[in-house]
Amino acid sequence: MTFHRYRLRSFSEHLLARRPYFSAQSDGYAIQVEYANKAVENSGTAIGLRVKDGVVLAVEKLIHSKLLVPGANRRIQTVDRHIGMATAGLLADGRNVSNRARSECTTMRNWMREPPTLKACYLSDRMGQYAQVYTLYSSVRPFGISTIFAGVDKTGPSLYVIEPSGVCLGYHGAAIGKGRQLAKTELEKLKLSEAFYKGSQKEFELEMSWVGSDTNGLHVSVPADLLAEAEQKAKEALENFE
């Protein structure tokens, strides 16, 4: 009898832990999601640019210690051969999301017998739903990251941003992280729909990737010489910024 009561109590506690919760302020904001957004705002800036023939991702990785190995702790990752992602926020959460995205791509290849797409309501929507589920239950917490997904398929380039709340929106140009507002202001000055790409005060390391016609539709890192040139120009722009 004692064991039976213990099993019932354990089962009840399990249901209690899995029940949906709505810790919201009076103005409608979910408190845990706001905490996750704070983690994103404390991270280095990540931007995505969608142009006519491809997509470019760039991440500013803040250097908090001189002991860090350059090139390690990457925030840009390849999800599929023609899809990449960049994150701003908690690095460990980014690894979890990237593993889930790879699993979704593998599932589509196995079941649909075709490469996965960001469009056509597949990967972008699936990952948005995955993030949103983690806001519903008291036994889990929202992911402390915002993610930019970039890819190219037979319909052309695409760029999507997924927020900690699970909101998924498509963009021509997007920015997340600490310098999001300033970056968006500059991106709004560009005519990205008509453009083509050519081959902070703290120290930072620039990480970039691209996918498009110049890479035969594959998501790869930007060549070292081009990356060095971009990083130099970025640092010069910071020094001359008023």
C-alpha positions in Angstrom: 0.0 0.0 0.0 2.8 2.4 0.9 4.5 1.7 -2.4 1.3 2.3 -4.3 0.8 5.7 -2.6 4.3 6.6 -3.4 3.7 5.8 -7.1 0.5 7.9 -7.2 2.3 10.8 -5.5 5.2 10.6 -7.9 2.9 10.5 -10.8 1.0 13.5 -9.5 4.2 15.5 -9.0 5.2 14.6 -12.5 2.0 16.0 -14.0 2.3 19.1 -11.8 5.8 19.7 -13.2 4.7 19.2 -16.8 1.6 21.5 -16.6 1.6 24.6 -18.7 2.4 27.8 -16.9 1.7 31.4 -17.7 4.0 33.6 -15.6 3.1 36.8 -17.3 3.2 40.4 -16.1 0.1 42.6 -16.2 1.1 44.0 -19.6 1.2 40.6 -21.1 5.0 39.9 -21.2 6.1 36.4 -20.3 8.7 36.9 -17.6 10.9 33.9 -18.5 11.0 35.0 -22.1 12.1 38.4 -21.0 15.0 36.9 -19.1 16.0 34.9 -22.2 15.9 38.2 -24.3 18.3 39.7 -21.7 20.8 36.9 -22.4 20.6 37.7 -26.1 21.2 41.4 -25.5 24.3 40.7 -23.5 25.9 38.7 -26.4 27.9 39.9 -29.4 26.1 41.1 -32.5 25.1 38.8 -35.3 23.8 40.0 -38.7 22.4 38.3 -41.8 22.1 39.9 -45.2 19.9 38.4 -47.9 20.7 39.6 -51.4 19.7 38.5 -54.9 22.2 35.7 -55.3 22.8 34.5 -51.7 23.0 35.1 -48.0 25.9 36.3 -45.8 26.1 35.7 -42.0 28.5 37.6 -39.7 29.0 37.3 -36.0 31.0 39.6 -33.6 32.4 37.4 -30.9 33.5 39.4 -27.9 36.8 38.4 -26.4 36.4 38.2 -22.6 39.8 36.6 -22.0 43.2 36.6 -23.8 43.4 32.9 -23.1 40.6 32.0 -25.5 41.8 30.1 -28.6 41.0 32.1 -31.8 38.5 30.3 -34.0 37.0 28.2 -31.2 33.5 28.6 -29.7 32.0 29.1 -33.1 28.6 30.9 -33.2 28.0 30.2 -36.9 27.3 26.5 -37.7 26.3 24.5 -40.8 22.9 22.8 -40.4 22.8 21.2 -43.8 24.9 21.5 -46.9 23.0 24.6 -48.1 21.7 26.0 -44.7 23.6 27.8 -42.0 22.7 29.4 -38.7 24.2 32.2 -36.5 23.2 32.7 -32.8 23.4 35.4 -30.2 23.0 34.5 -26.5 24.0 31.4 -24.5 26.5 29.3 -26.5 25.3 26.0 -25.0 21.7 26.7 -26.0 23.0 27.4 -29.5 24.6 24.0 -29.7 21.3 22.4 -28.6 19.3 24.2 -31.3 21.8 23.4 -34.0 21.7 19.7 -33.2 17.9 19.8 -33.3 18.0 21.6 -36.7 20.4 19.0 -38.1 18.0 16.3 -36.9 15.1 18.0 -38.7 17.1 18.2 -41.9 18.0 14.6 -41.7 14.4 13.6 -41.2 13.3 15.5 -44.2 16.0 14.0 -46.4 15.0 10.5 -45.2 11.2 10.9 -45.6 10.8 13.4 -48.4 13.9 12.3 -50.4 14.9 15.9 -51.1 17.0 18.6 -49.5 15.3 20.5 -46.6 14.2 24.1 -47.2 13.8 27.1 -45.0 10.8 28.1 -47.0 7.7 26.0 -47.7 6.8 26.0 -44.0 9.4 23.4 -43.0 12.7 24.1 -41.1 11.9 27.7 -40.1 8.5 26.8 -38.8 9.6 23.6 -37.2 12.4 25.4 -35.3 10.0 28.2 -34.3 7.6 25.6 -32.8 10.5 23.9 -31.0 11.5 27.2 -29.4 7.9 28.0 -28.5 7.3 24.7 -26.7 10.1 25.5 -24.3 8.0 28.5 -23.1 5.0 26.5 -22.1 6.1 24.2 -19.3 7.4 24.9 -15.8 9.9 21.9 -16.1 11.9 23.7 -18.9 13.0 27.2 -19.6 13.1 29.2 -22.9 16.3 29.1 -24.9 18.5 32.1 -24.2 19.3 32.7 -27.8 18.0 34.3 -31.0 18.9 32.5 -34.1 19.4 33.6 -37.7 18.8 30.8 -40.3 20.1 31.4 -43.8 19.9 29.1 -46.9 19.6 28.8 -50.6 17.3 26.4 -52.5 15.7 26.2 -55.9 13.4 29.1 -55.1 16.3 31.4 -54.2 17.9 32.7 -51.0 16.0 33.0 -47.7 16.7 34.4 -44.2 14.7 33.8 -41.0 15.1 34.9 -37.4 13.7 32.9 -34.5 13.3 34.7 -31.2 13.3 33.0 -27.7 9.5 33.3 -27.7 9.3 31.1 -30.8 8.4 33.9 -33.2 9.8 33.2 -36.6 9.9 36.0 -39.3 11.6 36.3 -42.7 13.9 39.2 -43.5 16.0 40.8 -46.2 18.4 41.9 -43.4 18.4 41.1 -39.7 20.5 41.8 -36.6 20.5 40.2 -33.1 22.5 40.7 -30.0 24.0 43.7 -28.2 24.3 46.0 -31.2 21.0 45.0 -32.8 19.4 48.5 -32.9 22.4 50.2 -34.4 23.0 47.5 -36.9 19.3 47.6 -38.0 19.5 51.3 -38.5 22.4 50.8 -40.9 20.8 47.9 -42.6 17.7 49.9 -43.4 19.8 52.2 -45.5 20.8 49.4 -47.9 18.8 48.2 -50.8 19.3 44.5 -50.1 16.7 43.3 -52.5 18.7 44.7 -55.4 22.2 44.0 -54.0 24.8 41.3 -54.9 27.6 40.2 -52.7 31.3 40.1 -53.7 33.6 37.4 -53.3 32.1 48.1 -30.0 35.0 49.3 -28.0 35.9 45.8 -26.8 38.2 43.5 -28.7 36.3 41.1 -30.9 36.8 38.3 -33.4 34.8 38.4 -36.6 33.2 35.2 -37.9 31.6 35.0 -41.3 30.0 32.5 -43.7 28.0 32.6 -46.9 25.8 30.5 -49.2 24.9 31.3 -52.7 25.9 31.1 -56.4 29.6 31.7 -55.6 29.7 28.6 -53.3 27.6 26.4 -55.6 24.7 26.5 -53.1 26.8 25.2 -50.2 27.1 26.9 -46.8 30.8 27.5 -46.2 33.1 29.9 -44.2 34.2 33.0 -45.9 37.8 32.7 -47.3 40.5 33.8 -44.9 41.8 36.7 -47.0 38.3 38.1 -47.5 37.5 37.7 -43.8 40.7 39.5 -42.9 39.8 42.4 -45.2 36.3 42.6 -43.7 37.6 42.5 -40.2 40.1 45.3 -40.9 37.4 47.5 -42.4 35.0 46.8 -39.5 37.7 47.9 -37.0 38.4 51.0 -39.0 34.7 51.8 -39.1 34.5 51.6 -35.3 37.5 53.9 -34.9 35.9 56.5 -37.2 32.4 56.1 -35.8 30.9 59.3 -34.4 
